[in-house]
Every structure is written in structure tokens, then in C-alpha cells.
Amino acid sequence: MKPFYLRSGDDSVAAIYQPARKAAATSTAVLIVPPFGWDDQTSYRPRRDWSLALAEAGFANLLIDLTGTGDSSGTARDNDLVDAWAAAVNSGVDWLRSAGAARVAVIALGSGGLITLQAMARGTTVEDLVLWGTAVTGRALIREIRAFARLE
């Protein structure tokens, strides 16, 4: 495991690289993109466990904290966060390619899926994409967040 900060424009994105187990290494690396908000907090441990399982199965992988969340620079109140988040996804994909990955798959959870789709619309290329619990539209996600906020 290698924790470090990944440069993404003017931001520092907290990242943890988990190399593949050498005997079973594949040419595909995986970027794990988190959701934001409470879902980010409650999914941290399962994402870490998933990272370890992927490495054991031969997939090097990179876990990131989106800008303004976790240990990355900025705050959740910064301007243009969607742009910064899409740039962080792009930086993660680029880093995996520079580390030797021939193919990059992205596993995106919740709102991280919409961010990944935004990054792809802006030119980020990934060979495989897994969207886990991603809303169909941004509008549906905002409706869900507002409904959850009323419960608290």
C-alpha cells in the first residue's frame, strides 16, 4: 500500500495505491471513485476491503478522495467542485496509465458514477466502467440528497 497526494490542477487529491499481487498481476488497473457526503463516510471501509481483494486477484488499484472531501485539499463549499472532481478522476486514470496499466477500469459508487461520466464526457478514456448505486440523473441525486437531509 502506498498513500500519496496526486496533483490535479491546483488541487491535491489524497490517493492510496494498492499494487497487484505479483504472481497474479494483470494489465488492467482499477480506479475506485467514491460517492460524496455521508455515503463517502460509510463506504470507506468496504472500499478499502474491495481494494485489498482486487489486489489479491491481480488488479493494481487506486483509491482517491475527491477534492474537498476526506484528506484531499479544499472544502465541500469550494466553487466548481464538479469540475475539480472530474479532473481528479482524470488524474487518477492518467496516474494508473503512467504506472504501467495497459487498461483502466473504474468502479464508481453513488455520485462518483455521475462524476466519472462527466470526466468521460470531457475526454477521460476508460476501458471498463462499473457504476454501483449511481442515480440515473443529477436531478434524481439532488432529490435523494434533499430527502435524506429532511430525515436528519
C-alpha positions as a printed Julia matrix, in Angstrom:
152×3 Matrix{Float64}:
   0.0     0.0     0.0
   1.33    3.42   -0.97
  -0.5     6.56    0.28
   0.37    9.79   -1.53
  -1.09   13.01   -2.91
  -1.93   13.15   -6.6
  -1.75   16.54   -8.32
  -4.93   17.51  -10.12
  -4.7    21.05  -11.43
  -4.26   23.26   -8.36
  -5.61   20.56   -6.05
  -4.01   17.74   -4.09
  -6.04   14.53   -4.22
  -5.43   12.01   -1.46
  -4.75    8.61   -3.01
  -3.83    5.12   -1.86
  -2.2     2.82   -4.39
  -2.53   -0.91   -3.85
  -0.19   -2.87   -6.15
  -1.34   -6.18   -7.56
   0.0    -9.35   -6.06
   2.96  -10.06   -8.36
   2.14  -13.69   -9.21
  -1.36  -12.85  -10.37
  -0.87   -9.36  -11.84
  -3.0    -8.36  -14.83
  -2.5    -5.46  -17.23
  -5.75   -3.85  -16.02
  -5.69   -1.41  -13.11
  -8.75   -0.14  -11.27
  -9.63    3.36  -10.08
 -12.17    3.37   -7.24
 -14.18    6.61   -7.2
 -16.13    7.33   -4.01
 -19.51    8.94   -3.56
 -19.68   12.18   -1.58
 -21.34   13.13    1.67
 -22.48   10.57    4.19
 -22.18    7.78    1.6
 -18.46    8.54    1.33
 -18.03    8.2     5.09
 -20.0     4.97    5.43
 -18.38    3.26    2.44
 -14.73    3.9     3.35
 -14.04    0.54    4.98
 -15.83   -1.53    2.3
 -13.89    0.37   -0.4
 -10.62   -0.43    1.38
 -11.61   -4.09    1.65
 -12.55   -4.09   -2.03
  -9.14   -2.59   -2.86
  -7.35   -5.36   -0.96
  -9.45   -8.05   -2.66
  -8.75   -6.56   -6.1
  -5.01   -6.53   -5.39
  -5.13  -10.14   -4.25
  -6.94  -11.02   -7.5
  -4.16   -9.35   -9.53
  -5.57   -5.87  -10.12
  -3.47   -2.9    -9.06
  -5.82   -0.19   -7.88
  -6.04    3.39   -6.74
  -8.46    4.73   -4.13
  -8.97    8.5    -4.2
 -10.71   11.1    -2.03
 -12.43   13.68   -4.21
 -11.33   17.31   -3.9
 -12.87   18.95   -0.84
 -13.52   15.6     0.85
 -11.54   13.23    3.03
  -7.84   14.07    3.09
  -7.82   15.93   -0.25
  -7.33   19.68   -0.47
 -10.23   22.1    -0.37
 -13.61   22.03    1.33
 -17.09   20.9     0.37
 -18.03   24.59   -0.02
 -15.44   25.35   -2.74
 -16.61   26.66   -6.1
 -16.59   24.43   -9.2
 -16.36   21.16   -7.27
 -17.88   19.11  -10.11
 -15.08   20.29  -12.4
 -12.47   19.54   -9.72
 -13.95   16.08   -9.11
 -13.98   15.23  -12.82
 -10.35   16.43  -13.03
  -9.47   14.19  -10.05
 -10.94   11.17  -11.85
  -8.93   12.07  -14.96
  -5.75   12.47  -12.88
  -6.32    9.07  -11.27
  -6.76    7.38  -14.64
  -3.66    9.14  -16.01
  -1.62    8.13  -12.96
  -2.59    4.46  -13.35
  -1.58    4.55  -17.02
   1.76    6.17  -16.14
   2.27    3.43  -13.53
   2.1     0.85  -16.34
  -1.57   -0.09  -16.72
  -2.46   -1.08  -20.28
  -6.15   -0.88  -19.41
  -8.01    1.12  -16.76
 -11.32    0.14  -15.24
 -13.27    2.48  -12.99
 -15.53    1.36  -10.17
 -17.64    4.35   -9.18
 -20.03    4.35   -6.26
 -23.13    6.53   -5.98
 -22.49   10.12   -7.01
 -18.96    9.08   -8.02
 -20.61    7.46  -11.04
 -22.03   10.75  -12.27
 -18.64   12.4   -11.7
 -16.92    9.63  -13.69
 -19.41   10.01  -16.53
 -18.71   13.76  -16.51
 -14.96   13.07  -16.71
 -15.54   10.68  -19.61
 -17.67   13.28  -21.41
 -14.66   15.61  -21.1
 -12.29   13.11  -22.68
 -11.14   10.72  -19.95
 -10.8     7.27  -21.52
 -11.5     4.13  -19.55
 -11.84    0.63  -20.93
 -14.32   -0.71  -18.36
 -16.82    1.02  -16.09
 -18.8    -0.25  -13.11
 -21.49    2.07  -11.74
 -22.64    0.96   -8.3
 -25.77    2.67   -6.94
 -25.48    5.64   -9.3
 -28.54    7.81   -9.86
 -29.8     7.98  -13.44
 -29.56   11.78  -13.47
 -28.08   14.55  -11.36
 -31.6    15.74  -10.68
 -32.5    12.36   -9.16
 -29.37   12.53   -6.99
 -30.23   16.02   -5.7
 -33.77   14.86   -4.91
 -32.34   11.93   -2.95
 -29.92   14.18   -1.02
 -32.69   16.63   -0.14
 -34.98   13.84    1.03
 -32.21   12.43    3.22
 -31.47   15.89    4.65
 -35.12   16.24    5.74
 -34.8    12.99    7.72
 -31.99   14.38    9.84
